[in-house]
């Protein structure tokens, strides 16, 4: 999202986080901007029964956990490294300064936040009113669009069945069954263990 050289110019540091380790927890005070240099970070919430709902999975070049930096609220979710990762960490005051001094980046950042809000709205609608097959297809179509893959081209889903379950509020067993149903209907294609749409 933000050029690495610019982040370093404004005082960002690199931090390493091992697979399975948490960067921050829900309700902790938000003090830094984070952007993935390498690896993969998952943001999630746990309900009272311990069921995980994944808010997002962030890869190289993507940032996460920014909204609380604008209104001094705590983080709304936890994070965990899905693999050994390296992140850029920029203190909140320097991040705000960077945005104020670079209006083009500020505008791009606002667009990205709006896109994420639309995604959250779509997921809430899917979870509250549609069957598992519809939820899965909506998630995959969203990802395909986000990656800029034309509708007519085949898209390889990079998520595991567990990650699809976590992102759609389903059980992994339901995802496995639904993917097989969608393959029989011709909505998805399975090649080996990979899902294509």
Buried (B, 14 or more C-beta within 10 A) or exposed (E): BBEEEBBEEBBBEEBEBEEEEEBBEBEBEBBBBBBBBEBBBBBBEEEEEEEBBBBBBBBEEBBBBBBBBEEEEEBBBBBBBBEBBBBBBBBBEBBBBBBEEBEEBBEEBEEBBEEBEEBEEBBEEBBEEBEBBBBBBBBBBBBBEEEEBEEEEEBEBEBBBBBBBBBBBBEBEBBBBBBEBBBEEEBBEEEEEEBEB
